Amino acid sequence: APLVEAESVQEMKVELQGETFKMTDERKVMFKPYHPLTFIQTDKPIYLPGQTGEL
């Protein structure tokens, strides 16, 4: 993915075409800088004290 250094709004155009149809749509999309985060997914949403989890 390209590096986004500053927040900006850009117009994006999507065109889909099949054998019997064609669709075009254009919308404004906001791009924001991304700061990497750490996401850890476990086997349960809630743990009680003393329980161990698995990643």
Contact map, one row per residue, 1 for C-alpha under 8 A:
1110000000000000000000000000000000000000000000000000000
1111000000000000000000000000000000000000000000000000000
1111100000000000000000000000000010000000000000000000000
0111111000000000000000000000001111000000000000000000000
0011111000000000000000000000000110000000000000000000000
0001111100000000000000000000001110000000000000000000000
0001111110000000000000000000011110000000000000000000000
0000011111000000000000000000011100000000000000000000000
0000001111100000000000000001111000000000000000000000000
0000000111110000000000000001111000000000000000000000000
0000000011111000000000000111100000000000000000000000000
0000000001111100000000000111100000000000000000000000000
0000000000111110000000011110000000000000000000000000000
0000000000011111000000011100000000000000000000000000000
0000000000001111100001111000000000000000000000000000000
0000000000000111110001110000000000000000000000000000000
0000000000000011111111100000000000000000000000000000000
0000000000000001111111000000000000000000000000000000000
0000000000000000111110000000000000000000000000000000000
0000000000000000111111000000000000000000000000000000000
0000000000000000111111100000000000000000000000000000000
0000000000000011110111110000000000000000000000000000000
0000000000000011100011111000000000000000000000000000000
0000000000001111000001111100000000000000000000000000000
0000000000001110000000111110000000000000000000000000000
0000000000111100000000011111000000000000000000000000000
0000000000111000000000001111100000000000000000000000000
0000000011110000000000000111110000000000000000000000000
0000000011110000000000000011111000000000000000000000000
0000001111000000000000000001111100000000000000000000000
0001011111000000000000000000111110000000000000000000000
0001111100000000000000000000011111000000000000000000000
0011111000000000000000000000001111100000000000000000000
0001000000000000000000000000000111110000000000000000000
0000000000000000000000000000000011111000000000000000000
0000000000000000000000000000000001111100000000000000000
0000000000000000000000000000000000111110000000000000000
0000000000000000000000000000000000011111000000000000000
0000000000000000000000000000000000001111100000000000000
0000000000000000000000000000000000000111110000000000001
0000000000000000000000000000000000000011111000000000001
0000000000000000000000000000000000000001111110000000111
0000000000000000000000000000000000000000111110000000111
0000000000000000000000000000000000000000011111100000100
0000000000000000000000000000000000000000011111100000000
0000000000000000000000000000000000000000000111110000000
0000000000000000000000000000000000000000000111111011100
0000000000000000000000000000000000000000000001111110000
0000000000000000000000000000000000000000000000111110000
0000000000000000000000000000000000000000000000011111000
0000000000000000000000000000000000000000000000111111100
0000000000000000000000000000000000000000000000100111110
0000000000000000000000000000000000000000011100100011111
0000000000000000000000000000000000000000011000000001111
0000000000000000000000000000000000000001111000000000111
